[in-house]
Amino acid sequence: MSSTDTRLSTHPFGTTSAEGTAERDNALTDAVLKAVEATGAHAASVFLISRNRHTLVLAAAAGMPPSLLGGWRRIPVSSPIPVAEAFRSRRTVHLVDAEETMRRFPQLAVALPYPFGSASVPVTAGQETFGSMAVVWASKSGGQGLSKAQRRHLRTAAGRLGASLAELSARGADVECDMETVPVEVPVPSASAVRVGLFDWNLATGALEADATLCSIFGLAPDEYDGQAATLAAKVHPADRPGFQAAARTGVEEGRILAQCMRVPEKGGGHRTVELWGRVPEAAADGEARPHLVGGVLDLGSGMAAVTAIERLTEGFFSLDREGCVTYANHSLVRLMRVRREDLVGRRLWDVLPWLAHPAYEDHFRAARVSQQPVSFLAQSPDQWLVFSLRPDAQGMTGWAAPTGQPVPAGTEPGSPPAEAGGAAASSLPAPTRLGAIYRVLQMSSALTEAVTAREVGDVVADQLLPAVGGHRLAIYVVQERHMRLMSQRGYRESFLERFEGRPLHQGGPVTGSLTSGVPLFIESREEFRGAYPELHAESSSFAFLPLIASSRPVGACVLGFDEVHRFSNDERSLLTALSGLIAQALERARLYDAEFTLARGLQNALLPHLLPTMPGVRVAGRYLPGTRGMDIGGDWYDAILTDRGVVLVIGDVEGHNVAAAATMGQVRSAVRAFASAGHRPSDVIASTNRLLLDLAPGLLASCCYVLIEPGRGVAHVVRAGHCPPLLRRPDGHTEILDLPGGPLLGVERIVDYPESELNLLPGSVLALYTDGLIETRGSDIGLGMDRLRTSLAHARVGSLEELADALLRDALQSPNRVDDIALLLTRYAHASPPTPATGG
């Protein structure tokens, strides 16, 4: 066996790849069928997480063909739609109707503006989340959605699927999906009007073996049937019995029987017509004929009569399967559409008839399929207006078409509801859209508005665009001084991308060529790539080179790569072209933000001390962390000042997150430094700074904590102006919050008393000053945050002040959504003992 042959490859614990896939598909099939059965929904689907954990991939669908889901076969985990929300939160997302969908998930409602309800639940096992399961039902005004019991049954079905996937994973089977996973399509069971009974008729003896269905067709219970052909012949209409007996001779002479009709009387009167089909098995090896006839009896119920009746009608009737393909068209429809029946069957109406190839008509079919509610609309053929009506169910839909019974007003748009219909289902439909296209534009634009930096833009594009088009690799280049510079990439090897790095715009190539021409470049095969660029190695099979142009200026280029040959449809090319414009605008805005952010942060860092002083017995370490959300600069600051009395430690926070706050912070810091260097007492320093701030009248308030340490005496003088209380860790590790008296914020009143507290320090003590950004979290009490910081300081390893500062900031550094700035100032007091005199030997 070849090393690349995976059909029989064995996973750990002895599970082969084929076995694992088959067991996974069986579990998926059972899950979606259970979901439909338990909830009464008309469709169910399961999405499993991809190997890179960024995308949910459609793995199974029941009652809804995967082709109808279009752009929703691959969903970014970060998407604001129900199945992704259920996956992220591990909670049920229950949407009763279209109104609730619009309120909670407006982008989904705009892309699928049909009246339906849905419920999405996570597929979990223990702490592992494998994906999401969703069901869809037709919603009605005033409906309540799923009951508690139905939601519980749905979660149970998802839990069983999760347990099956976990068990398969434990045995080494691969339960995750990739971008090319073909979803399992599961038909929803339905009662069939057609019955087929099977038989084996021994022509020599007259014995006839029949299954239970055949006995039922002839009105016999299986235990009542004696196994003789004559018994069945007695159940046939007397006028048709000779034909039944003659069937044996016909079979022997011709080798088969084709659709011989017989009537079987009904108990309540009347009769049903059934068809006899059969054949004589081939002769034995010795040439002796086998006196057997094997076959079946087909009971179409009222189907044959119904078909005959429909063929007599002057209106056009047709049947569509779940994919929208025609399965039946009566004679009147064929005449009305002026097309051959064989050209219609097996194809979609809008694919066969050019005048029906308008997005409005496909959208009406989609509306009926998703909402499971009737839809009527007008369509204009080359010579007249027609009324179409669609009646859906879980298996497909029945359609009706006829000429309009009244004149159509001038200016009527294709797909408009007929005047006589007046139905809410038809009249409430919005303008048609291609499935998935508008959602992708909305989703991408929404995600890009939240991306602030250029790096975030690159991440959003990779997370959204790759799943949308099924790509495997993405790279974004930006223009810097008329040269291409790689900004971000996912999936490519450096050996391929370095060919384009630093390339000037005037130099040829697929990246610069698409950008300078402003026209997207689509390459669908390696041969096409080699023919156009023989000097370059094609890492992917297909490429899309998208120019990023904003305000008529080249911003950069986006390179999409596909492992397999990818044919770009006209719709997909239009979508990628539209999205490239959104990406260019977001990237231009993000680069401007990055430049302004760098300038603003540089200004603020220039106002902070770059070197903290040291003196015998006192060590100082400071940290400043900017917020991670938004470009606003903050007013947090700290300083350490050497004076004649000792070392002054000061930390403060000016309200606001803007340039004014940073400017005020610089003024307050300069004032404190000037008053402290002049030898003022700590309380006088803060009082003087307060008056100066009022004189400057910036309209901002500030908090401050001022500490003067006298190393020789081991005494700290503390003054607080509306600031967080300092923390003191004693040499034995005991740590406390120093609830010392303080005054109001700076800038509130001119004449204020700021009390001064004295604190005795033991050698080995650590004093911590900090701003509220370190202890405040959204939805949490500030007192709890202060106590957490005290606990962290008490249990931290005190090797050096630098290591201790990093330890206290570890959680803050890992937070991706840090709204406020953070300042931290640590001091360790270690009183120096006088030198010991040397002694003689």
N, C-alpha and C positions, 0 to 999 in steps of 0.2 A: 504493500500500500504506500502511495506517495505520502510524504510528510505534509503536503498541503491538502490532502484529502480529509475533510472534516466530517464527512458523512458518518464515519464509524469511529471518529476519534473519541477517546475515553477521558472523561473528567475524573478527578479524584473520587475515591470511594466507588469506582466502577460504573458510574453513570455516563452513558455515551451522549454525545451532542444531540444526535437525532432523538434519542429517548427523552432527554430533558426538554427539547423543544416540543415533542408530542405531548408530554405530560403538562407542560405549561399551557399549551393550546387547549387541552381538555379542561384544565382548571378555568381558563378564561371563558370558554364556552359555557360551562356550568354556571359561572358567576353572572354573566349577562342574562342568561335565561332565568335564573333565580331572581335577579333584580326586576325584570319585567313582570314575572309572575307575582312577586311579593308586593309590588307597588301599583300594578295596573297601568303602568306607563306603556307608551307605544314604542319606546326606543331606549336602549341602554348602551353605554360604552365604557371601556376601561382604557386609561392612559397609564403607561409605565414609564418610570424615570429612565433617561438615557444613561449611557456609561459615563459621560462627563458630568452628570448630575445637573446640567443646565437646562434640559429640555424634557417635557413630557410628550411621549410618543404614543399615538393611537395604536393600541394592541388588539382590541376586539370591539366589534360593534354588532348590535342586534336591533333589527327594526329600522335602522337608518344606514343606508349604504355609505361606506367610507368615501366614495367619490363626492357625495353631497356635502361632506364636511370640509372638503377643499382645504382652505388655509388653516383649518383647525386640526389637521392631522399631526402637527408638531407645534407645541405650545411652550414658550419660554416659562420657566418656573416663576419668574418674577412678574408675569403678566397679571393684570388686574381683572381676571375672569374667574368664574366659580371653581373650575376644576383645579386651577393653579392655587387659588386661595385655600381650597380644602387640603391640598397637598402641603402647603406651607404651614397652615395653622393646625392640621390634624383634627379639624372639626367639621361638622356637617354644615354645608351652605344650602339652605332651603329657600327657594324663590317661588312664591306662590303663583305669581302671574307676571305679565309683561310690565305692569306698573312697578312692582317691587324690583324687577330686573333693571328697569331704567333708573330707579332711585339708587340702587346699590352698585350696579355695574353698567354705567351709561354707555361705555364704548361697545360692549357686547350688544346692548339693545339697539344701538344705531346700526351696527353691522348686520344684525338679525332682527329686524323690526316686526316680528310675528308674535301673535298671541300664544305663548306657551309658558308652562311652568317647568321648573327643573330642581333637582336635588343632587348635590355632589358630596361624596364622602371619601375620606382617605382610605387607602388600602395599606394596612399596617399589620405588623406582627412584633409585639414587644416595643422596642425603641426604634425599629426600622420602619421606614415609610417607603413602600414600593411604587406607589402611584396614587391615582384617584379613580373612582367609579362615579358615573353620572347617569341619571335617568331623566327623560323628558316626557311630558304629558300635555295634552291639549287643555289649556286653561279656559275657564268660563268666568263671566262676570260674577263676582261674589263668591268664587271658589275658595276653598280653604287649603288647597294643596294636599300634601300627604298627611295622613294621620300620624299620631305618635307611634302607633303599632307598625305602620308601614315604614316609617323612618327607622324604627328599630330593626325591622326585617332587612332593610337595605344595608344598614351597618353590619348586621350579622353576615349577609352575603359577602360584603367587602372583607370582613374579618376572616371568613373561611378562605377566601382567595388569598389574603395575606399569609395565613398559616400554610397554605399549600406552596406558595412561592418561597416562604422561609424554609420549608422542609426540602424543597428542590435545591435551594441555594446551599443548604447545609450538606447536601450530597454532592455538591460541586457543579450543579447545572447552572447555566447562564440564564438568569431570569430578567436581565436588563435588556433594553432595546437600543438599536442604533437608528440612524436617520433613514435607512432603507428598509426598516421592518415592514413587512406586508401584514396589515391587520387581518385578524381572523373575522370573517363575515358570517354571522350566525343568523339564519332565518328564524323569525318568530313563529312558533307552531300555530296552525290555524286548522279549523275543521274543513275537510275536503268534501265536496259533493260527489267526487268520483271514487268508486270502489272497484278493485280488481281482485277477482277470485281465481286461484290457480288450480289446475287439475292435471291428472295423468290417466288417460283413458286406454284401457286394454281392449282393443277392438275384437280380439278373438274371444274373450270371455265375457265382455260387457261390463267388467268391473271398472269403476271410475273413482280414483282417489281424489278427494276434494278438500281444500282447506276450509277453515271456519268462515272466511269471507265469502267464498263461493256458496257455501251452505246458506248463509244469511241472504245472499242475493236471491236465491230460489225459495226463500221463506222457510228454511229448515234449521232446526237447532243441530249442532254437530253430533250430539248423542242420538238424534232421531234419524240420521242418515245411515242407510244400510250399505252404502258403497257401490250401488248399482246405477248404471247410466239410465235405466228405465225409470228409476225413482225420480231423477231430475227431469226426464222427458215428460213425466206426468204433471210437472209443475209449469210446463210451457203452455202457452195458448194453444188450444186444439188445432187451429189453422196453421201453426208454425211447427207442430211436432214432426211432420214429415221432413221438413228442412233440417230439424235437429238430428234425426236419424240419418239423413243423407250426408250430414257433415262428415261422418266416418268414411263413407265411400269417396267423397271429394278429397279428403285428406290423404287417403291411400293413393288415389289417382294423380293428384297434383303435388303432393308432398306438403301442402299447407292449406290453411283456411284463413281468409282475410275478411274481417269485419262482417261476418254473417249475422244479420239482425234477427232477433227473436223477441217476442213479447211475453212478459211474465205477469200474470194477473195479480192485482193487489187485493188484500183481504177486504178493504173497505169499498171495493169497486174500482173499475178502471184497470190500467195496466202500465207497466214500465217497459221501455225498449232497452234491451241489452245487446251487446255485440260479442260474438264468439270468434276468438283468434286462436290459431294453433298450427302446429307443424308436426310432421312425422320424423322421428330421429333417423339419422343415416343408417344404412344397412350395416349389419355386423360384418366382421372380417371374413366370415365364411360365405358371404353373399346372401345369407338368409334375411328376408325382410323382417323388421321388428313391427309387430301389429300393435303399435302404440301411437297415441296422439296426445301430445303435451301442449299446454297453452293456458289461456286465461279467458275469463268472461269479464267484460268491461261494462260496468253499470255507470252511465253518465248521469243518472238521476234525471233531473229536469233540464240538464244542460243542453241536450240536443234540441229540445223544444224551444228553449230560450234563444239559442243561436238562430234557429229558423225564424222565430218571431222578430228578432232584432234585424235580421237581414231583410225583412219585409218593410221596415220603417223607412220613411223618407229622410229623417234626420240622420246625421252622422254620429255613430257611436264607436268608441275605441277604448282599449284597455292598455294601461301602462304598468310596467313593473316598477320595482323600487328605484331603479336607476333612471326612470323616465323613458325607457325604450318601449316601443309599441309591441304589444303581444297579440293584439287582435284589432282589426278595423273592419267594419261592415261595408257593404257595397256602396251605401249612400255616402259614407265618408270618403271613400276612394274617388267617387264621382265628384264630390264637392271640392276635394283638394286637387283634382286633376293629376293624379299620380297613380302608379301601379301599386297594388297591394304588396307585392314582393319587395318593392323599394321602401315601403314603410315599416314592415315588420322587422323587429330587431334593431331599429334605429330610433333616435329621438326626432320628434316632429320638426324642431327648429334646425336640426342638422340636414334634413331632407328638403324642406321648403324654404327657399331664400327669404320669402316675405315673413316668415316666422322667426328669422334669426335676429331678433331684437332682444336686448337684455331684459326688457319688461316681461316677455312671455316666459323666459326661463325663471325669472324671479317669482312669477305667480305659481309655477310648478313647485319651486322651493318653499314658498309660503304654505301651500297646501300640505306638502310633505312634512314640514317641521311642526306646523300648528295642528295638523290633522283636522282642519276645518275646511268646509267647501269654499271654493273660490270661483268667481265668474269674471270674465273680462272680454273686451272687444279686440278684434284683430282685423286688419285690413288686408285682404287678398288682392291680387292684381285687378280684379273686376268688381269686388263687393266687400262690404263689412260683414264679419261673422261674429256670432256670440259663441264663446267657449265656456264650458262649465266643467270643473274638476271636483270629483268626490273621492277623497282619500280613505285608505285604511292601512293596516299594518303591512299588507302584502303589496300594495301599489295604489292604483287609483283607476276609477272609471271616468271617462270623459264623454262629453256630448258637444256637438258643434252644429250650428244651423245658421242660415242667413238671418240678419236682424229683421224684426217685424216692423220696424219704423225707421224713418230717416235718421241718420247720424249727424249731429250738429257739426258745422264747419269748425276746424281747429281741434277736433278731438284727437287726443294723443293715443298712440298704440298702448294697449294694456289698460285703458281706462275701464272702470266698471260700467256695465250696461245700465241704462236708465231704469229698466224694469227690474234689475236685480235689487238695487238698493240695499244690499246686504252689508252689514258692518264689516264682515271679513274682507270684502272687496274694496269698499270705499275707504277703509282705514289704512290701506297699504300705501307706503311712501314711494317716492321715486325709486326705480330699480337700481340695483348695484350688482356688480360682479361679486360672487361669493369670496369673502376673504380679503379682497383688495382694499375696500374702505377700512376694514378693521386693521389691516397692517399699517395703513397710513396713519390712522388715529393712534394706534398703539405706539408706533415709532415716534410720532410727534409728541405724544404725552410723555414717553420715557425720556426723550431728548430735552424737553423743557425742564426736567428735574436734574439733568446732568449739568454740572457746573464747570468742571475742569475738562481739559482736552482728554485726559486719561479716562474720565468717566464717560465722555462721548464715545470713545473707542470701545469701552466695555459694553455700553448700551447697544451699539451697532452690532457687535459680535453676538450678544445674547439674543437680539431680536431678528437680525437679518438672516443669520445662518439657519435657524429652524424654519423661517418663513419660506425659504427657497430650497432647502435641503442641501445647502452647501457644507463643505467640510473645513475650509480654510478661509481666512480673511486677513487682509493687511490694509492699513491706512497710512498713506504718505501725505506729508504736508509740505507746502512750498516755503522755503526759507532762503532768502537772498537768491531767488530764481534757481534754486536747486531742490531736488526731492530728498526729503528726510523721513525715515521710517518713524512713525509715531507710536503705533501699536500693531500687534499681529497676533493671530491665534491659529496654530496648526501648521504653519509653514516652517521649513528648515532655512537656516540662515544662508546656506549656500545658494538658494534660489533668490532670496530677497536682496542679498548684498549686490546683485547685478544692477539693481535700480537705485541703491543708496548713493546719494550725492550726485546723481545724474542731472546735468543742467537741462532746463526746459527745452532748449533748442535741439538737444540731441535726440535722435530717434529712439523708438522703443514703444512697447504697448502702453506703459504707464504714462510717459510724457506725451505720447502721440494722442491718446484719448483726451488728455487734459488740454493740450494746446488746440486741438480741433474742437473741443467741447462736445464731442459726439461719443456716446458709450460704445465700447468695442466688445462684441460677443464672439467668443471662439468656442466651437462645440466639439472639437476633437484634437488629439495630439498631432495628427497629420496636418490639420489646418494651422496649428500653432507653429510646427516646424517649418511649414512652407512660408509662413509670413516672417518668422524670426529664427532662422536656422542657427544663429549664434547662441541662442538661449536654450537651456534644458527645461522641458515642460514637466514640472512636478505634478500637475493635475491633468485630468483628461479634458476638462472644459474650464473656461475662464469667462469672467465678466469684469471688464475694466471700466469703472464708472468715474467720470470726471466730477470733481467737487468744485462747483463754481457758485460763488455768492456775490451778489451785487456786481455781476459782470467781471469779477476778478477771480483768477484761479486760486483756490485755497488748497487743494490737494487732490488725491485720487484714492479710490477704494478698489481693492482687488479681491474678487471672489473666486475660490477654486472648488472644483467638484472632482471627487475621485472617479466617478463613473461618467460616461458620456451623457451630457445634459443638453437636451434640445430646448432652447428658449422660445416659448410661444410669444405671440404678439402681446398678449395680456401681461405676461411676465416681464417682457422688455419695457412695456409702458410703466409697470409698477416700479421696477428698479430705477428707471429714469426719474420718476417722481420722488422716490425715496432718496436718491442721490442729492436732490435739491435740499431736502430737509436736513440731511447729514451735513451738507456744506454750510448751511446757515448756522446750525448748532456748533459746528467746529469753529467757524469764524468768531462766534460769540464767546466760546470757551477759551480760545486763544487770547482774545482781548481781556477776558477775565483773568487769565493766568498772568498776563503782563501787569495788569493793575494790581493784582493780588501780590505779586512779587515786590512791586514798588511800595505798596502799603505796608507789607510786613517788614520791608527794609527800614521804612521810617520808624516803625514801632520798635524794632530791635535796636535801632540807633539810640533810642531813649532809655534803654535798659543798660545796666552796668555790664561791661565786658570782662572785668576783672574784679573779683572781690578781695578786699584787704585781709591780711592775716596779722595776728599778734600773739605773743606767748600766752598760752592757756586757753585760747579761743580759736576754734575752727569753724568756717562758714561754707555752706554749699547752697546754691540757688538754682531753681528750674523755672522755666516759663514754657507753657504749652498753648499755642493758639487753638481756637475752636476749629472743628473740622467741617462745619456747615456754614455756608455763606462766605462772602468776601469781607464782611465787616471786621475791622480791627477793634481790639478791645482796649480797656483802660486799666488792666491789671499791671502792677509794677512792684518792684522790690529794690532795696538798696542796702549797702553796708558802708558805714562812715566811721573813720578813725577820728576820735576827739581826744582832748586832754584828759578827760575823765575815764575814757574807755572806748569801747566799740558800740556804735549805734546800729541797730537792726530795725528796718522799717519795711512794712508791706502795706499795700493799699489797692483799692479798686474804685475807679471812676465809673459812674453809671453810663450806660450806652455802649454801642459797638460801632463807632464811626470815627472819622478823622477828628471831629471836635472832642470826643472822649480821649483820643490819644494826645491831642494838643494840651488838654487840661491836665492829663496825667503828667506830661512833661513839666508843666508849670508847678504842679503840686510837689513833684519830686525835687525840682530845683529849690523851691521854697524850704522844704524840710531840710535839705542838705545845707542851705545857707544858714538857717537858724541854728541847726545842730552844731555846725562848725564854729559858730560865734560863741558857743559855750552856754546857750540857754538851757534852763531846766527842761526835762521831758514834757511836763505839762504845759510850759510856756511855749515850747516849740509847736505843739499841736494847736494851742489857742491862737498863736500868731499866724500859723498856716491857715486856720479857719477864717480869720479876718481878711487875709490876703485873697483867699478864694472869693469871698463876698465882694471885695473891691474889684476883682477882675470881672465879676458878674457874668460867668459863662452860662449860667442857667443850669448847671450840672451839680450833682452832689457826689461826695466821695467818702469812702470809709478808709480807716487807717489804724494800724497797730504799730506802736513805737516802743522799742525796747533798748535801754541803755545798760550794758553789762560792764561792771567794774571788776576786771579779772582779779586784781589783788585782794579784794574783799569777798569775792564770790557772791555779789549782790546784783540783781537785775531790777531795774526800774521800768515798770510797764504802764503805758497809757493807751487806752482804746477809744476810738471815735467811731462807734457804730460798726466795728469790725468783728469778725469771728474770734472767739477766745482762743488763745494759744494752747498748745499741748505740751506737757512736760513729762519726759520719760526719765525716771530716777535711775541711779546706777544699778539697782536690783531688778530693773525691768518694769517695775510698777509705773503705769502711765495714767495720767489724769488730765481732764479738761479743766483749765484754770478759769474758773468762773469769777473773774475779777471785775470790779466796778468799772464803768466806762461812761463816756459822754455820747451825745448825739452825733450824727453824720456831719462831716465838714460841709459848710455852705448852707446850713439851716438858719442859725441865729448868730448874731455878732458877739454877744456877751454870753459865754458859756463856760461852765466849770468842768474841766477835764481832770478827774481824779487820777492820782499817781499811786501805784501799788508797788511795794517792795517784795522781792522774792529772793530767798536764799538758795543758791545753787551749790550742789555737792559735786565734787570732781566725778566726771563720767556722765553727768546729766546731759540730756538732749532736749533742746527747746525747738518746737516746730511752729512756724508762722505760715499761714496759707490763705488763699482766697476761696470764696464760696463755690467756685467752679469745681473744686476738688470734692466737695461733699454734697452738692445738689444734683439730684437726678429727677427726671420727670416722673411724677406720680409717687414720689417718696418724700417722707418728712426729712427736713434738714437735720433734725436731732438724730435720726437714725444714721444719716450719712456721717455726722460728726463722731458718733460712737463707733462706726465701722473704721474710720480713720484712726481713732484711738486704739482699737484692737489691732489694726495692722502695724501701728508703731510699736505696740507692746510686744508683738510676736516676731517682728522683723529681726533678721540677723544684723547686728551692728558691727560691720567690718570697717567700713569707711563711710563718711558722710555721703560721698558720691554714690556708693552702692545703696545706701539707705534711701536716698532721694529717688533713685531709679525704682526701688522696690515699692515705695509708696505711690508712685505714678504708674505702676504696671497696668492696673485695670483701666486707668484713664487712657493710656496709650493704645489699648486694644479696642476702645469704644469707637465705632465708625461714625456715630452721630453726637459728637461732643459740641453742644451749642455754645457753651461759655468758655472763656479763656481760663487758664489755671496758672497761678503763681505759687511757688513753694520756697521757703527759706528755712534751712536747718542750721542749728548752731550746737556745737558740742563744747561744754566747758570742762577744761582739764587744768586745774590750778597747778602751776609749776612750783615744786618744792625748792627751797633754797639749796644751793650746792653743799654737799657734805665735805668738811675739811679733810684733806689727806692725812693719814697717820703714818708714823715711821714703822720701819720693819722691826 
